C-alpha cells in the first residue's frame, strides 16, 4: 500500500502553517523570556536556565518525533494536535509562571548549588511540553509533505530545508512583531495570548482540514534499510559541532553589536531578527533547485569553509560598525524610526551573509542523513535535534566561559577557525578526489592566513554607545562633520582604557580622560568622577540617612563606582548589602578607590552578586534603608526595577518607617514618561518626596510608609560623624540649607486612571528608547518646587524670613541664579528689604560671573570646552 499524497493546495496550506507557527513560537518565546526574567531575574544563571530548558525541550521533541514517525498514520492530524497543544499550554503559562514564583521562595534558603539545580529543574519541567512540541512539528510536517511521492521521499531533506526556512522566517516576523508591536502596544499577557492563539488557530485549521483537503493515510511502517556511502553517519556530530559554533557566533555578535547601537530592547530585537532572516533565507535558497545541483557532501563542506571566511569578514564589519552608526546618527539625530531602520540594515550587512550560510547547512545536512533514513522526516528530526544539542552547549560555552575569558574578538576568531575545521572534516562526506584536494588546501590556507589579518578594534569607540554620539551631534549641530564629532567625543590623545572586561551579562569599561574617569556598562556611562555625577552618587547615599531613624541594615542596588556605598558607610550602620548583577563592575572598583574609600574592604558590607529583584524577592533580610541606583530604564531589563511590582516588593523588605531612595533620570524623556515614573512610585508609598529635579538632570526620590522628618543631628550635618561632613563637601553641601535647596516637593498620589509602569506593560522600557533617540527633553512643568513643604521638613520652628535668607545664600553657592532671584523678590514682598537687597546683590554678582564664564566658553574650541569643564 502506497502512502497517500497531499494535493498542491494542501501542501501550500501546510507550508503556510509552518510559517505562522514559527511566528507564534517566537512571540511566545520572547514573552516567556520576559516573564521569567521577572521571576528568575536577569543574572547569567537565570538566562542560562531559560535558554537551556528551551533548547533541551526542542532537542527532545525533534529526537522523539524522529523515532515515532513510523508509527504515525495521519501526519497532518498529529501536526495539528501538536500546534493546538502548544497553543493551549502557552495560554496557561502566565498562571504557571505565577506558581513558579511561589515555589521558588522557600528554595532560596538552600545552598546556592542546590537552589540553582532545583530552579533549573522546575523551569525545565514547565517549558518541556511546549518546547518539545515545537521541536516535533518540523519533522512531522516534513514527513507529511514528503509522503506519497517517491521523488519527494528521496528529497525529504530538501522539503525539510524548505519548511525549516519558512519556519525560521516566520520566527523573524514574530521577533519583529513581538518586539515592535505586540509587547509595546498590548503588554506581556496579551502578547503571550496572541502567540498562543496563533498557534492554536494554526492547529485548529489543520485539525479541521485533516478529514478533507489535508486527509492523508500512510501505510503501516515496514522495516527497511538503506545503503549509504561510508562515513555518512558523521554528519550528525559534525552538524552538532556546527550548531555549537553557530551559537557562539550569535552570542558574540550580540555582545559586540548591542553596546554600540544602544542596549535597548529594540536593538536586541533587531540583532536577533537579522540573524533569523539570514538563516531562514539561506535554508530556503538551498532547498530549491539550486541546492539540488550541489552534492550535499560537497555543499556542506564548502559552506562550512566559506562560513569561516565570511564570519571572519564580520570582524572587519564590527571594526567599522561604530563609524556606520555614527553616520546613521548624524543623518537621523531625531528620527527614531529611520535610525532603527538604518541600524537594522547595518546589522544585516554584518550578520546576514554568515547567517545565510548557517541556514544553507540545514538542507545539506538533512539530505546527507536521508541516505541513512528509511523514514521521510526522520532525517529532519534527528538533524534538528543534534544541531539544537550543539547550540545548547555553544550558548553555555560562549556565555559562561569564552567571551568572559578571552573576549569577543578572540572568541569570534576561534569560531571562524572552528568552522573551517568542521568544513575540512566534512570533506569525508564529499565525493571527488579533486574537489577534496582543492577544498582541503583552501581550508588549510585560510586557517593559516586569516589570523594574520585580524583587525584591531578601537575599544573607546566600541564602548561609546549611541547615546553619547547623539548628544554630541545635537550639541554641535547637524552641520558638524564626522571629524568634528569625533574630536568633540575624544578631546585629546590623553584617553586611556584603564579596564575593559566582558562579563557574563555586560561589557564593563573604565576610561580615563584628563583628570576624570568614566565607568561604562554596555556602552552607557553609569558612573564617573565628574562633578555632576559625584553630586548624585554622594547624595544618593547621604540624603536618605538624614531621615532614617537609627538605621542598622541598608541595601544599595547597583555598585557603580562605589561612591554611594561609601556614603552610606560614613554612618554608624551594622550591615550594608550591595547587590550587583555583574561581577566585572566590582572588579573595576580599584580604579575609583580615590573617590569611593574602598567600601568593599569594610567589614560591614556584604556583596550579593545577583539580580536585585531576585535577591529581594526570595531573600529573608529586612532593611531600614534601600537605595536603588540602576542604569537608565531604557536599557533592556532595567525597567524591572521601576515597576509597581518592584516597589511593592521593596516595601515588603523595608521595616516600618524604613526609607526607600530611588534614582530616576529626568532627561531624554518626555513629560509623560517622567510623570509615569514618578506616579508609579507615588502609587506604591503614601509619603514620597522629590529632590534635585529642578537643579540637576538626575532626580532623587525618597519614599516611606510614614511621614519624613529630620533625625537628631541631621540639621547640624551629624557633628558626631566627621566622615559624613567630609563626604557631603564633595557634593557642595556644607550646611543644611545647601541640602535643602535640592528639595523640590512632595509627590501626590496619582489621579484615578493614571497609567503606571508595571511588569505587564513595561511602558518605560519601550517608550524611553524612542524618546532617547528622538532627543526628547521634559519641560517638567508639572513639577513645582514647594517652599511651604520645604520649611517644615528641613527647618521646623525656624522663622520663615531667616529660612529664605539662608536658602538664598545656599543658592548663590550652588550657582542657582533663577531660584536666588525668586527668593530675593519674595523677601522684598514680605517687607524684608535688607535681606532682599543682600540676595539681589548676590544675584547680580552671580549673573555677571555666569556671563563671563559664558563668554570664555564661547571662545573655546569643543575640546578646550570639555577640558575647562
C-alpha positions in Angstrom: 0.0 0.0 0.0 1.4 3.4 -1.0 1.1 6.5 1.2 -1.5 9.0 0.0 -0.1 12.2 -1.2 -1.3 15.7 -0.4 -2.6 17.9 -3.1 -0.6 21.1 -4.2 -3.1 23.3 -2.3 -2.8 21.2 0.8 1.0 21.4 0.7 0.7 25.2 0.4 -1.6 25.3 3.4 0.7 23.2 5.4 3.7 25.3 4.4 1.9 28.5 5.4 1.0 26.9 8.7 4.7 26.3 9.4 5.4 30.0 8.7 2.8 31.2 11.1 3.8 28.5 13.6 7.4 30.0 13.6 6.0 33.5 14.2 3.8 32.3 17.0 6.6 30.4 18.6 9.0 33.3 18.6 6.3 35.6 20.1 5.7 33.2 22.9 9.5 32.5 23.5 10.2 36.3 23.7 7.2 36.7 26.0 8.2 33.7 28.2 11.8 35.0 28.5 10.4 38.4 29.6 8.0 36.8 32.1 10.6 34.5 33.5 13.1 37.4 33.9 10.6 39.0 36.3 10.7 35.8 38.4 14.2 34.5 38.0 16.0 37.8 37.4 18.4 38.8 34.6 21.5 37.2 36.0 23.5 34.9 33.8 22.4 31.9 35.8 18.8 32.8 35.2 19.2 33.5 31.5 21.1 30.2 31.1 18.3 28.4 32.9 15.7 29.6 30.4 17.9 29.0 27.3 19.0 25.5 28.4 15.4 24.5 29.3 14.0 25.6 25.9 16.8 24.1 23.9 16.7 20.8 25.8 13.0 20.6 25.1 13.5 21.3 21.4 16.2 18.6 21.2 14.0 16.0 22.9 11.0 16.9 20.7 12.9 16.6 17.5 14.5 13.3 18.6 11.3 11.8 19.8 9.5 12.8 16.6 12.1 11.1 14.5 11.7 7.9 16.5 7.9 7.9 16.4 7.3 8.9 12.8 7.0 5.3 11.5 4.0 4.7 13.9 2.1 7.8 12.8 -0.6 7.1 10.2 -2.2 10.5 9.8 0.6 13.1 9.9 -1.4 16.3 9.3 -3.7 15.4 12.1 -0.8 14.8 14.5 0.8 18.1 13.4 -2.5 19.9 14.1 -2.8 18.4 17.5 0.8 19.4 18.3 0.1 23.0 17.4 -3.1 23.0 19.4 -1.3 21.6 22.4 1.4 24.3 22.1 -1.2 27.0 21.9 -3.3 25.7 24.8 -0.3 25.3 27.1 1.0 28.7 26.0 -2.2 30.3 27.1 -1.7 28.7 30.6 1.9 29.8 31.1 1.0 33.1 32.8 -0.7 31.2 35.6 2.0 28.5 35.6 4.8 31.2 35.9 3.0 32.7 38.9 3.0 29.3 40.6 6.7 29.0 39.9 7.4 32.2 41.8 5.6 30.8 44.8 7.6 27.6 44.6 11.0 29.3 44.4 10.6 31.4 47.6 11.2 28.6 50.1 14.0 27.1 48.0 16.1 30.3 48.1 17.3 29.4 51.6 19.0 26.3 50.3 22.7 26.2 49.4 23.4 28.0 46.2 24.2 24.9 44.1 21.1 23.1 45.3 18.9 26.2 44.6 20.3 26.6 41.1 19.7 22.9 40.3 16.2 22.9 41.6 15.4 26.1 39.8 16.6 24.7 36.5 14.6 21.5 37.1 11.4 23.4 37.8 11.8 25.7 34.7 12.8 22.7 32.6 9.6 20.8 33.6 7.5 23.8 32.9 9.0 24.6 29.5 9.4 21.0 28.4 5.8 20.4 27.0 5.7 23.5 24.6 9.4 23.4 23.6 9.2 19.6 22.9 6.1 20.2 20.9 7.8 23.0 18.9 10.8 20.6 18.2 8.4 17.9 16.9 6.4 20.0 14.5 9.1 20.3 11.8 9.8 16.6 11.3 6.1 15.7 11.4 5.2 18.4 8.8 8.2 17.3 6.6 7.0 13.7 6.6 3.5 14.8 5.7 4.7 16.8 2.7 7.1 14.2 1.5 4.7 11.2 1.9 3.3 9.6 -1.2 5.8 11.0 -3.6 8.8 8.8 -4.4 10.7 11.9 -5.6 9.8 13.8 -2.5 10.7 10.8 -0.4 14.2 10.8 -1.9 14.5 14.6 -1.3 12.7 14.9 2.1 15.9 16.7 3.2 15.1 19.5 0.7 11.5 19.5 1.8 12.7 19.8 5.4 15.1 22.6 4.5 12.3 24.5 2.7 10.0 24.1 5.8 12.8 25.0 8.2 13.5 28.2 6.2 9.8 29.1 6.2 9.5 28.4 9.9 12.6 30.5 10.6 11.4 33.4 8.5 8.2 33.1 10.4 10.3 33.4 13.6 11.9 36.5 12.1 8.5 38.1 11.6 7.4 37.0 15.1 10.5 38.6 16.6 9.9 41.9 14.9 6.1 41.8 15.6 6.7 40.9 19.2 9.4 43.4 19.9 8.0 46.4 18.0 4.2 45.8 18.0 2.8 43.3 20.5 4.8 43.8 23.6 5.0 47.7 23.4 1.4 48.0 22.3 -0.5 45.3 24.2 1.7 44.2 27.1 3.1 40.9 28.2 -0.1 39.0 28.9 -1.9 39.8 25.7 1.3 39.2 23.7 1.6 35.7 25.2 -2.1 35.0 24.4 -1.6 36.4 20.9 1.2 33.9 20.3 -0.7 31.1 21.9 -3.8 32.0 20.0 -2.0 32.0 16.7 -0.5 28.5 17.4 -4.0 27.3 18.5 -5.5 28.7 15.3 -2.9 27.0 13.1 -3.5 23.7 14.9 -7.3 24.1 14.7 -7.2 24.8 11.0 -5.1 21.7 10.3 -7.3 19.6 12.5 -10.5 20.8 10.8 -9.0 20.1 7.4 -7.4 16.8 8.3 -10.6 14.9 7.2 -10.8 16.8 3.9 -8.1 18.6 2.0 -5.4 17.6 4.4 -6.6 14.0 4.8 -3.7 11.6 4.4 -3.3 7.9 5.1 0.1 6.2 5.5 0.8 2.6 5.0 2.0 0.6 8.1 5.7 1.0 8.8 7.9 -1.6 7.2 11.4 -2.2 8.4 13.8 -1.0 5.7 17.4 -0.4 5.4 19.4 1.9 3.2 22.8 1.5 1.7 24.8 4.6 2.2 28.3 5.8 1.4 30.9 5.2 4.1 31.2 8.0 6.6 27.7 9.4 6.2 26.9 8.9 9.8 29.5 11.6 10.6 27.0 14.2 9.5 25.3 14.3 12.9 28.3 15.1 15.1 29.6 17.5 12.5 26.3 19.3 12.4 26.1 19.3 16.2 29.5 21.0 16.2 28.3 23.4 13.6 25.3 24.2 15.9 27.8 24.8 18.7 29.8 27.3 16.6 26.7 29.0 15.3 25.5 29.8 18.8 29.0 31.1 19.6 28.7 33.4 16.6 25.2 34.6 17.6 26.0 35.4 21.2 29.3 37.1 20.4 27.7 39.2 17.6 25.0 40.3 20.1 27.6 41.2 22.8 29.5 43.4 20.4 26.7 45.0 18.4 24.4 45.9 21.3 26.6 48.3 23.3 27.4 50.4 20.1 23.7 50.6 19.0 22.4 51.1 22.5 21.4 48.1 24.6 17.7 48.7 24.4 15.0 46.0 23.7 14.8 47.3 20.2 18.5 46.8 19.4 18.4 43.2 20.7 15.2 42.6 18.6 16.9 43.9 15.5 20.0 41.8 16.1 18.0 38.6 16.6 15.8 39.4 13.7 18.7 39.9 11.3 20.3 36.6 12.3 17.0 34.7 11.8 16.4 36.4 8.5 19.7 35.2 7.2 19.2 31.6 8.5 15.7 31.4 7.0 16.7 32.9 3.6 19.8 30.6 3.4 17.8 27.5 4.1 15.1 28.4 1.6 17.6 29.2 -1.1 19.5 25.9 -0.9 16.2 23.9 -0.7 15.3 25.0 -4.3 16.6 23.5 -7.5 19.8 25.5 -7.0 20.6 23.3 -4.0 19.7 20.1 -5.9 22.5 20.8 -8.4 25.0 20.7 -5.5 26.0 17.4 -3.9 25.1 17.7 -0.2 28.5 16.5 1.0 30.3 19.0 -1.2 27.9 21.7 -0.3 28.2 21.1 3.5 32.0 21.1 3.4 32.2 24.1 1.1 29.6 26.1 3.1 31.4 25.5 6.4 34.7 26.7 4.9 33.0 29.7 3.3 31.2 30.4 6.6 34.5 30.6 8.4 35.8 33.1 5.8 32.6 35.2 5.7 32.3 35.2 9.5 35.9 36.4 9.7 34.9 39.4 7.5 32.3 40.2 10.2 35.3 41.1 12.4 36.1 43.8 10.0 32.5 44.8 9.8 32.4 45.1 13.5 35.5 47.3 13.4 33.8 49.9 11.2 30.4 49.4 12.9 30.8 52.4 15.2 31.5 54.6 12.1 28.4 53.3 10.4 26.3 54.0 13.5 27.9 57.5 13.8 26.8 58.3 10.2 23.3 56.9 10.9 23.1 59.1 14.0 24.3 62.1 12.0 21.7 61.6 9.3 18.8 60.8 11.7 19.6 62.6 15.0 15.9 62.9 15.9 14.1 60.3 13.8 13.9 57.1 15.8 12.1 55.1 13.1 14.6 56.0 10.4 17.5 55.4 12.7 16.3 52.0 13.8 15.8 51.0 10.1 19.3 52.1 9.3 20.5 50.2 12.3 18.8 47.1 11.1 20.3 47.4 7.6 23.8 48.0 9.1 23.5 45.0 11.4 22.1 42.9 8.5 25.1 43.8 6.3 27.4 42.3 9.0 25.4 39.2 10.1 23.2 38.4 7.2 25.8 36.8 4.9 27.1 34.4 7.6 23.6 33.8 8.7 22.6 32.7 5.2 25.4 30.2 5.2 24.3 28.9 8.6 20.8 28.4 7.1 22.2 26.7 4.0 23.8 24.0 6.1 20.5 22.6 7.2 19.2 21.2 3.8 22.7 19.8 3.1 22.8 18.0 6.4 19.3 16.6 6.1 19.9 15.4 2.5 23.1 13.6 3.7 21.3 11.9 6.6 18.4 10.9 4.4 20.7 8.4 2.8 20.7 6.6 6.1 17.0 7.0 7.0 14.2 4.9 5.6 11.5 7.3 7.1 10.9 10.7 5.5 11.1 13.4 8.1 13.2 11.3 10.5 16.3 12.8 8.9 14.9 16.3 9.6 14.1 15.4 13.2 17.5 13.9 14.0 19.4 16.7 12.3 17.4 19.3 14.1 17.8 17.6 17.4 21.6 17.2 17.1 22.0 20.8 15.9 19.9 22.0 18.9 22.1 20.0 21.3 25.2 21.6 19.9 23.6 25.0 20.1 22.8 24.4 23.7 26.4 23.6 24.5 27.6 26.5 22.4 25.4 29.0 24.2 26.7 27.8 27.6 30.3 27.8 26.4 30.1 31.3 24.9 28.1 32.9 27.7 29.8 31.3 30.7 33.4 30.9 29.5 34.7 32.0 26.1 33.5 35.7 26.0 34.4 36.4 29.6 37.8 34.6 29.4 39.3 35.6 26.1 36.9 38.4 24.9 34.5 38.7 21.9 37.1 39.3 19.3 39.2 36.2 20.0 36.0 34.2 20.5 34.8 35.2 17.0 38.3 34.4 15.6 38.3 31.0 17.1 34.8 30.3 15.9 35.9 31.2 12.4 38.8 28.7 12.6 36.4 26.1 14.0 34.0 26.5 11.1 36.9 25.9 8.7 38.0 22.9 10.6 34.4 21.4 10.5 34.4 22.0 6.7 37.7 20.3 6.4 36.4 17.3 8.4 33.2 17.4 6.3 35.3 16.5 3.2 34.9 12.9 4.4 31.3 13.2 3.1 32.2 14.8 -0.3 32.8 12.8 -3.4 35.5 13.6 -5.9 39.2 13.5 -5.2 40.0 16.7 -7.0 37.3 18.6 -5.0 38.6 17.2 -1.7 42.1 18.3 -2.5 41.2 21.8 -3.7 38.8 22.3 -0.8 41.2 20.8 1.7 44.1 23.0 0.5 41.8 26.1 0.7 40.7 25.3 4.2 44.3 24.8 5.4 45.4 28.0 3.7 42.6 30.0 5.2 43.2 28.6 8.7 46.8 29.6 8.5 46.4 33.0 7.0 43.2 34.5 8.4 44.6 35.1 11.9 47.3 37.2 10.3 44.7 39.7 9.1 42.7 40.0 12.4 41.7 43.7 12.7 42.3 45.8 15.8 39.2 47.3 17.4 39.1 50.8 18.9 37.7 49.9 22.4 36.9 53.6 23.1 34.7 53.7 20.0 33.3 50.2 20.6 32.1 51.1 24.1 31.0 54.7 23.5 27.4 53.9 22.7 24.9 55.7 20.6 23.5 57.9 23.4 26.7 60.0 23.7 27.0 60.2 19.9 23.5 61.6 19.6 24.2 64.1 22.4 27.4 65.3 20.8 25.6 65.6 17.4 22.8 67.7 18.9 25.2 69.9 20.7 27.4 70.6 17.7 24.5 70.8 15.2 23.6 68.7 12.2 26.2 70.6 10.0 29.1 69.2 12.0 31.4 66.8 10.2 32.4 63.3 11.3 35.8 64.6 12.3 34.4 67.4 14.4 32.1 65.0 16.3 34.9 62.5 16.9 37.1 65.3 18.1 34.4 66.5 20.5 33.8 63.0 21.8 37.5 62.5 22.4 39.2 65.7 23.4 42.8 64.6 23.1 45.2 61.8 22.9 45.2 61.7 26.7 42.5 59.0 26.7 43.3 55.7 28.3 41.3 52.4 28.6 42.1 51.5 32.2 39.9 48.5 32.4 37.9 46.5 29.8 36.3 43.2 30.6 33.4 41.3 29.1 31.4 39.7 31.9 28.6 37.2 31.8 25.9 39.8 31.5 27.6 43.1 30.4 30.8 44.6 29.0 32.4 46.9 31.5 35.0 49.6 30.6 36.8 52.2 32.7 38.1 55.2 30.7 40.3 58.0 31.9 40.3 61.3 30.0 42.4 64.0 31.6 41.5 64.0 35.3 38.2 62.2 35.2 37.2 58.5 34.9 34.0 57.0 33.5 32.5 53.6 34.1 30.7 52.3 31.0 28.4 49.3 31.1 27.4 48.1 27.7 28.3 51.4 26.1 26.4 53.5 28.7 28.1 55.6 31.3 26.8 54.5 34.7 29.2 56.4 37.0 32.1 58.9 36.8 34.2 61.2 38.8 32.8 64.3 37.1 31.3 67.0 39.3 27.8 66.3 38.2 27.9 62.5 38.8 29.8 62.9 42.1 26.9 65.1 43.3 24.3 62.4 42.5 26.4 59.5 43.8 27.1 61.1 47.1 23.6 62.4 47.7 22.0 59.0 46.9 23.9 57.6 49.9 23.6 60.6 52.2 20.0 62.1 51.7 18.1 59.0 53.0 20.3 58.9 56.1 19.0 62.3 57.1 15.5 60.9 57.6 16.2 57.2 58.6 15.7 56.7 62.3 18.5 54.5 63.8 19.3 52.6 60.6 21.1 49.3 61.1 20.6 47.5 57.8 21.0 49.2 54.5 20.8 47.8 50.9 22.3 49.5 47.8 21.2 48.2 44.4 23.9 48.8 41.8 27.5 49.2 42.9 28.6 51.6 40.1 31.8 53.5 41.2 31.2 52.6 44.9 30.8 56.2 45.9 27.2 55.7 47.1 28.2 52.7 49.1 31.0 54.7 50.7 28.5 57.5 51.5 26.3 55.0 53.4 29.3 53.6 55.3 30.1 57.0 56.7 27.2 56.4 59.1 27.1 54.0 62.0 25.2 51.2 60.4 25.6 47.5 61.2 25.3 46.0 57.7 25.4 47.1 54.1 24.2 44.7 51.4 25.5 45.7 48.0 23.6 44.0 45.2 25.3 44.0 41.8 24.4 41.8 38.9 27.8 42.0 37.0 31.0 40.9 38.7 33.1 43.0 36.4 31.6 46.2 37.8 33.0 45.2 41.2 36.3 44.2 39.6 36.6 47.8 38.2 36.3 49.3 41.7 40.0 49.8 42.3 40.1 52.4 39.6 37.7 54.6 41.7 39.4 54.0 45.1 40.4 57.6 45.4 36.8 58.6 45.5 35.0 55.6 46.9 37.0 55.0 50.0 37.3 51.2 49.3 33.8 50.2 50.6 34.4 46.6 49.7 37.1 46.3 52.4 34.7 47.5 55.1 33.7 44.5 57.3 30.1 45.8 57.5 29.5 45.3 53.8 28.1 42.1 52.1 28.4 41.7 48.4 25.5 39.9 46.7 26.2 39.1 43.0 22.7 38.5 41.8 19.7 40.2 40.2 18.4 42.8 42.7 14.8 41.8 42.1 15.6 38.1 42.8 17.6 38.9 45.9 14.8 41.0 47.4 12.0 38.6 46.3 13.5 35.5 47.9 16.0 36.7 50.5 14.8 37.0 54.1 16.6 40.2 55.0 14.7 43.2 56.2 16.2 46.7 55.8 15.9 50.2 57.3 17.0 51.9 54.0 17.0 50.6 50.4 18.8 52.7 47.8 18.2 51.9 44.1 20.6 53.3 41.6 20.3 51.1 38.5 21.1 52.2 35.0 18.7 54.1 32.8 15.3 52.4 32.3 15.6 52.4 28.5 18.3 49.7 28.9 17.0 46.2 28.3 15.9 44.6 31.6 16.5 47.6 33.8 12.8 48.6 33.6 12.2 45.7 36.1 13.4 47.9 38.8 11.0 50.8 38.1 7.6 49.0 38.2 4.8 48.9 40.6 5.5 45.2 41.4 9.1 46.0 42.2 8.1 48.9 44.5 5.6 46.6 46.3 8.5 44.1 46.8 10.7 46.9 48.2 8.1 48.0 50.6 7.8 44.4 51.9 11.6 44.3 52.5 11.5 47.6 54.5 10.9 47.7 58.2 8.2 50.0 59.4 9.3 53.6 59.0 12.0 52.5 56.5 13.2 54.8 53.7 13.4 53.9 50.0 15.7 56.1 47.8 15.3 55.9 44.1 17.4 57.4 41.4 15.4 58.5 38.3 16.7 60.2 35.1 14.9 63.4 34.3 16.5 63.8 30.9 15.9 62.3 27.4 12.4 61.6 28.5 9.0 63.1 27.7 7.0 64.8 30.4 4.5 61.9 30.0 7.2 59.3 30.7 8.8 61.2 33.6 5.3 61.6 35.2 4.6 57.9 34.7 7.8 57.0 36.6 7.0 59.4 39.4 3.3 58.3 39.6 4.4 54.7 39.7 6.5 55.3 42.8 3.9 57.6 44.4 1.2 54.9 43.9 3.3 52.5 45.9 4.1 54.6 49.0 2.0 57.0 51.0 4.8 59.5 51.6 7.0 60.4 48.6 9.3 63.4 48.3 11.2 64.7 45.2 14.7 66.1 45.3 17.0 67.8 42.9 14.7 67.7 39.9 14.8 71.5 39.4 18.5 71.9 39.6 20.1 68.8 38.0 19.4 66.2 35.4 19.3 63.5 38.0 16.3 63.1 40.3 16.3 61.6 43.8 13.1 60.4 45.3 12.5 59.4 48.9 9.6 57.2 49.8 8.3 55.8 53.1 5.2 54.4 54.8 5.5 57.2 57.5 5.9 61.0 57.2 9.5 62.1 56.8 11.3 64.3 59.4 14.9 65.1 60.1 16.6 62.7 62.6 18.5 64.1 65.5 21.9 65.6 64.5 20.9 65.9 60.8 20.3 69.7 61.0 24.0 70.1 62.1 25.2 67.5 59.5 25.8 64.9 62.2 28.7 66.5 64.1 29.4 63.2 65.8 30.1 61.6 62.4 33.1 63.5 60.9 33.3 61.4 57.8 29.7 62.5 56.9 30.7 66.1 56.6 33.8 65.3 54.6 31.7 63.3 52.2 29.0 66.0 51.8 31.6 68.6 50.9 32.2 66.6 47.7 28.5 67.3 46.8 28.8 71.0 47.7 26.9 70.6 51.0 28.5 72.5 53.9 25.3 73.3 55.8 21.6 72.2 55.9 20.4 75.0 53.5 22.8 73.6 50.9 20.9 70.3 51.1 17.5 71.9 51.5 17.7 73.8 48.2 17.8 70.5 46.5 14.4 69.6 47.8 11.5 70.1 45.3 8.2 69.0 46.7 6.1 66.0 47.9 4.6 63.8 45.2 0.8 63.5 45.5 -0.8 60.1 44.7 -1.6 59.7 41.0 -5.0 60.6 39.8 -7.5 57.8 39.2 -6.9 56.2 35.9 -3.3 57.3 35.7 -1.2 54.9 33.6 1.5 53.3 35.7 4.7 51.4 34.7 4.1 47.8 35.6 5.5 44.4 34.7 2.9 43.7 32.1 3.0 46.9 30.0 6.7 47.8 30.6 5.8 51.3 29.3 9.1 52.9 30.0 11.2 50.0 28.6 9.6 50.5 25.2 8.9 54.2 25.3 12.2 55.6 26.7 14.5 54.3 23.9 12.4 56.0 21.3 12.4 59.3 23.3 16.2 59.0 23.8 16.7 58.6 20.1 14.4 61.5 19.4 16.3 63.7 21.8 13.1 64.5 23.8 13.6 66.6 27.0 11.0 67.0 29.7 9.7 70.5 30.4 8.8 69.4 33.9 6.0 72.0 34.1 4.0 69.6 36.3 6.8 69.7 38.9 6.6 72.8 41.1 9.1 73.5 43.9 7.3 74.0 47.2 8.7 76.3 49.9 5.6 75.6 52.0 6.6 71.9 52.2 10.4 72.6 52.4 10.3 74.7 55.6 8.5 72.3 58.0 10.6 69.4 56.6 14.1 71.0 57.0 13.5 74.0 59.3 10.7 73.2 61.8 10.2 76.1 64.2 12.7 78.4 62.4 11.4 81.9 61.4 10.4 81.9 57.7 12.4 85.0 56.6 15.5 83.6 58.1 15.0 80.4 56.2 14.5 82.3 53.0 17.7 84.2 53.5 19.8 81.1 54.2 18.3 79.3 51.2 19.2 82.3 49.0 22.8 82.2 50.3 22.9 78.5 49.5 21.6 79.2 46.0 24.4 81.6 45.5 26.9 78.9 46.5 25.3 76.5 44.1 25.0 78.9 41.2 21.2 78.6 41.1 20.5 82.1 39.7 16.8 81.7 38.9 16.0 80.4 42.4 18.2 83.1 44.0 16.4 85.8 42.1 13.0 84.4 43.1 13.9 84.3 46.8 15.2 87.9 46.6 11.8 89.1 45.2 9.9 87.0 47.8 11.8 88.6 50.7 11.1 92.1 49.3 7.4 91.2 49.1 7.4 90.2 52.7 8.9 93.6 53.7 12.4 92.2 54.3 14.2 94.9 52.3 17.7 94.4 53.8 17.6 90.6 53.3 16.1 91.0 49.8 18.8 93.5 48.8 21.5 91.2 50.0 20.2 88.4 47.9 19.7 90.8 44.9 23.3 91.8 45.2 24.4 88.2 45.3 22.2 87.5 42.2 23.7 90.4 40.2 27.2 89.2 41.1 26.3 85.6 40.1 24.8 86.8 36.9 27.9 88.7 35.9 30.1 85.7 36.8 28.0 83.4 34.7 28.1 85.9 31.8 31.9 86.0 32.0 32.1 82.2 32.0 29.8 82.0 29.0 32.0 84.4 27.0 35.0 82.3 27.9 33.3 79.1 26.9 32.2 80.7 23.6 35.8 81.5 22.8 37.0 77.9 23.4 37.1 75.0 20.9 34.9 72.0 21.6 37.9 70.1 23.1 39.0 73.1 25.2 35.5 73.5 26.5 35.4 69.9 27.8 38.8 70.4 29.4 37.7 73.6 31.1 34.6 71.8 32.4 
